[in-house]
Amino acid sequence: MDEVLQRVKDGFIPIIKDGPGFLAYFVLDSGGGTVTSVSIFEDREWAEASISGAAEWVRENLASLFPNPPEIIAGEVGAHELNLPKLGVREVTE
């Protein structure tokens, strides 16, 4: 699992973070040899545009480390909360 996470940190995050509409990306060790990633974009259009690129990157860089292809799910955030002070954000301006 360490190799998967390192490849994502070194290879995928530098690509996705500069993509249009990108807001956040998380990768979780889901246990049992599985990984879950969550990408947050400004809108569905940008999220869907990133899916094919992400799937291609996974095929080229991670496929040999997993027995099955990734399952890709898209949806909209229905509820959320951020603890901004703990994240180091002291003031939010618009």
PyRosetta script that sets phi, psi and omega in degrees:
from pyrosetta import init, pose_from_sequence

init()
pose = pose_from_sequence("MDEVLQRVKDGFIPIIKDGPGFLAYFVLDSGGGTVTSVSIFEDREWAEASISGAAEWVRENLASLFPNPPEIIAGEVGAHELNLPKLGVREVTE")
pose.set_psi(1, -34.2)
pose.set_omega(1, 179.5)
pose.set_phi(2, -59.5)
pose.set_psi(2, -39.0)
pose.set_omega(2, 179.8)
pose.set_phi(3, -65.3)
pose.set_psi(3, -41.3)
pose.set_omega(3, 178.5)
pose.set_phi(4, -60.4)
pose.set_psi(4, -50.6)
pose.set_omega(4, -177.5)
pose.set_phi(5, -63.0)
pose.set_psi(5, -37.9)
pose.set_omega(5, 179.1)
pose.set_phi(6, -67.3)
pose.set_psi(6, -41.5)
pose.set_omega(6, 177.9)
pose.set_phi(7, -62.0)
pose.set_psi(7, -40.0)
pose.set_omega(7, 178.1)
pose.set_phi(8, -64.4)
pose.set_psi(8, -46.3)
pose.set_omega(8, 179.6)
pose.set_phi(9, -59.9)
pose.set_psi(9, -46.3)
pose.set_omega(9, -174.1)
pose.set_phi(10, -81.8)
pose.set_psi(10, -30.8)
pose.set_omega(10, -172.3)
pose.set_phi(11, -109.3)
pose.set_psi(11, -44.9)
pose.set_omega(11, -173.7)
pose.set_phi(12, -88.1)
pose.set_psi(12, -44.7)
pose.set_omega(12, -177.6)
pose.set_phi(13, -57.4)
pose.set_psi(13, -43.4)
pose.set_omega(13, 177.6)
pose.set_phi(14, -60.1)
pose.set_psi(14, -26.0)
pose.set_omega(14, 178.8)
pose.set_phi(15, -80.0)
pose.set_psi(15, -51.2)
pose.set_omega(15, -173.2)
pose.set_phi(16, -69.1)
pose.set_psi(16, -33.1)
pose.set_omega(16, -173.4)
pose.set_phi(17, -65.4)
pose.set_psi(17, -22.1)
pose.set_omega(17, 178.8)
pose.set_phi(18, -99.6)
pose.set_psi(18, 5.8)
pose.set_omega(18, -179.2)
pose.set_phi(19, -74.2)
pose.set_psi(19, 155.3)
pose.set_omega(19, 179.8)
pose.set_phi(20, -63.1)
pose.set_psi(20, 135.6)
pose.set_omega(20, 177.1)
pose.set_phi(21, 77.8)
pose.set_psi(21, -1.1)
pose.set_omega(21, -177.0)
pose.set_phi(22, -65.3)
pose.set_psi(22, 135.9)
pose.set_omega(22, 175.2)
pose.set_phi(23, -121.5)
pose.set_psi(23, -44.0)
pose.set_omega(23, -175.9)
pose.set_phi(24, -160.1)
pose.set_psi(24, 157.1)
pose.set_omega(24, 177.9)
pose.set_phi(25, -147.0)
pose.set_psi(25, 134.1)
pose.set_omega(25, -179.7)
pose.set_phi(26, -131.8)
pose.set_psi(26, 141.4)
pose.set_omega(26, 173.5)
pose.set_phi(27, -126.0)
pose.set_psi(27, 130.2)
pose.set_omega(27, -178.3)
pose.set_phi(28, -120.5)
pose.set_psi(28, 138.4)
pose.set_omega(28, 168.6)
pose.set_phi(29, -78.4)
pose.set_psi(29, 105.5)
pose.set_omega(29, -174.0)
pose.set_phi(30, -83.3)
pose.set_psi(30, -0.5)
pose.set_omega(30, -178.4)
pose.set_phi(31, 83.2)
pose.set_psi(31, 160.0)
pose.set_omega(31, 178.2)
pose.set_phi(32, 64.2)
pose.set_psi(32, 25.7)
pose.set_omega(32, 179.6)
pose.set_phi(33, 77.0)
pose.set_psi(33, 17.5)
pose.set_omega(33, 178.8)
pose.set_phi(34, -112.8)
pose.set_psi(34, 155.2)
pose.set_omega(34, 179.0)
pose.set_phi(35, -127.9)
pose.set_psi(35, 140.4)
pose.set_omega(35, 175.1)
pose.set_phi(36, -121.4)
pose.set_psi(36, 133.6)
pose.set_omega(36, 175.3)
pose.set_phi(37, -123.5)
pose.set_psi(37, 148.1)
pose.set_omega(37, 179.1)
pose.set_phi(38, -130.7)
pose.set_psi(38, 123.3)
pose.set_omega(38, 176.6)
pose.set_phi(39, -110.9)
pose.set_psi(39, 136.5)
pose.set_omega(39, 179.1)
pose.set_phi(40, -117.8)
pose.set_psi(40, 125.5)
pose.set_omega(40, 178.9)
pose.set_phi(41, -124.4)
pose.set_psi(41, 163.8)
pose.set_omega(41, -178.9)
pose.set_phi(42, -61.4)
pose.set_psi(42, -34.8)
pose.set_omega(42, 178.6)
pose.set_phi(43, -153.0)
pose.set_psi(43, 169.2)
pose.set_omega(43, -175.9)
pose.set_phi(44, -60.3)
pose.set_psi(44, -37.7)
pose.set_omega(44, -179.2)
pose.set_phi(45, -56.4)
pose.set_psi(45, -48.5)
pose.set_omega(45, -179.5)
pose.set_phi(46, -68.3)
pose.set_psi(46, -37.2)
pose.set_omega(46, 179.0)
pose.set_phi(47, -63.0)
pose.set_psi(47, -47.2)
pose.set_omega(47, -179.4)
pose.set_phi(48, -65.9)
pose.set_psi(48, -34.1)
pose.set_omega(48, 178.0)
pose.set_phi(49, -65.5)
pose.set_psi(49, -29.9)
pose.set_omega(49, -178.3)
pose.set_phi(50, -80.2)
pose.set_psi(50, -19.4)
pose.set_omega(50, -173.5)
pose.set_phi(51, -61.0)
pose.set_psi(51, -46.3)
pose.set_omega(51, -177.5)
pose.set_phi(52, -65.5)
pose.set_psi(52, -39.3)
pose.set_omega(52, 177.4)
pose.set_phi(53, -64.9)
pose.set_psi(53, -40.2)
pose.set_omega(53, 179.1)
pose.set_phi(54, -66.4)
pose.set_psi(54, -43.1)
pose.set_omega(54, 179.5)
pose.set_phi(55, -62.5)
pose.set_psi(55, -40.6)
pose.set_omega(55, 178.1)
pose.set_phi(56, -64.0)
pose.set_psi(56, -43.4)
pose.set_omega(56, 179.8)
pose.set_phi(57, -62.0)
pose.set_psi(57, -42.2)
pose.set_omega(57, 178.9)
pose.set_phi(58, -62.8)
pose.set_psi(58, -45.2)
pose.set_omega(58, 178.5)
pose.set_phi(59, -58.0)
pose.set_psi(59, -42.4)
pose.set_omega(59, -175.9)
pose.set_phi(60, -78.8)
pose.set_psi(60, -26.9)
pose.set_omega(60, -170.4)
pose.set_phi(61, -118.8)
pose.set_psi(61, -20.3)
pose.set_omega(61, -176.1)
pose.set_phi(62, -126.1)
pose.set_psi(62, -14.2)
pose.set_omega(62, -173.1)
pose.set_phi(63, -53.6)
pose.set_psi(63, -37.3)
pose.set_omega(63, -178.2)
pose.set_phi(64, -68.5)
pose.set_psi(64, -13.4)
pose.set_omega(64, -177.2)
pose.set_phi(65, -96.5)
pose.set_psi(65, -7.3)
pose.set_omega(65, -177.9)
pose.set_phi(66, -128.4)
pose.set_psi(66, 144.5)
pose.set_omega(66, -179.7)
pose.set_phi(67, -76.9)
pose.set_psi(67, -20.8)
pose.set_omega(67, -176.2)
pose.set_phi(68, -127.2)
pose.set_psi(68, 152.9)
pose.set_omega(68, 175.5)
pose.set_phi(69, -68.2)
pose.set_psi(69, 159.4)
pose.set_omega(69, -179.1)
pose.set_phi(70, -68.8)
pose.set_psi(70, 151.1)
pose.set_omega(70, 172.0)
pose.set_phi(71, -98.9)
pose.set_psi(71, 125.0)
pose.set_omega(71, -176.7)
pose.set_phi(72, -110.7)
pose.set_psi(72, 127.2)
pose.set_omega(72, -179.6)
pose.set_phi(73, -127.4)
pose.set_psi(73, 136.7)
pose.set_omega(73, 176.6)
pose.set_phi(74, -123.0)
pose.set_psi(74, 146.4)
pose.set_omega(74, 178.1)
pose.set_phi(75, -170.1)
pose.set_psi(75, 176.9)
pose.set_omega(75, 179.7)
pose.set_phi(76, -104.3)
pose.set_psi(76, 146.0)
pose.set_omega(76, 177.6)
pose.set_phi(77, -66.3)
pose.set_psi(77, 125.8)
pose.set_omega(77, -179.4)
pose.set_phi(78, -98.5)
pose.set_psi(78, -26.6)
pose.set_omega(78, 178.4)
pose.set_phi(79, -154.2)
pose.set_psi(79, 147.6)
pose.set_omega(79, 177.9)
pose.set_phi(80, -159.3)
pose.set_psi(80, 163.3)
pose.set_omega(80, 174.8)
pose.set_phi(81, -155.4)
pose.set_psi(81, 138.7)
pose.set_omega(81, 175.8)
pose.set_phi(82, -124.4)
pose.set_psi(82, 134.2)
pose.set_omega(82, 173.7)
pose.set_phi(83, -93.3)
pose.set_psi(83, 83.9)
pose.set_omega(83, -172.7)
pose.set_phi(84, -58.1)
pose.set_psi(84, -42.6)
pose.set_omega(84, 177.7)
pose.set_phi(85, -58.6)
pose.set_psi(85, -40.3)
pose.set_omega(85, 178.9)
pose.set_phi(86, -69.1)
pose.set_psi(86, -26.1)
pose.set_omega(86, 176.9)
pose.set_phi(87, -83.1)
pose.set_psi(87, -1.2)
pose.set_omega(87, 178.5)
pose.set_phi(88, 88.5)
pose.set_psi(88, 9.2)
pose.set_omega(88, 179.5)
pose.set_phi(89, -93.3)
pose.set_psi(89, 118.3)
pose.set_omega(89, -176.7)
pose.set_phi(90, -95.8)
pose.set_psi(90, -30.1)
pose.set_omega(90, -176.3)
pose.set_phi(91, -147.9)
pose.set_psi(91, 137.7)
pose.set_omega(91, 177.7)
pose.set_phi(92, -110.2)
pose.set_psi(92, 126.4)
pose.set_omega(92, 177.2)
pose.set_phi(93, -121.7)
pose.set_psi(93, 151.6)
pose.set_omega(93, 178.5)
pose.set_phi(94, -116.1)
pose.dump_pdb("model.pdb")
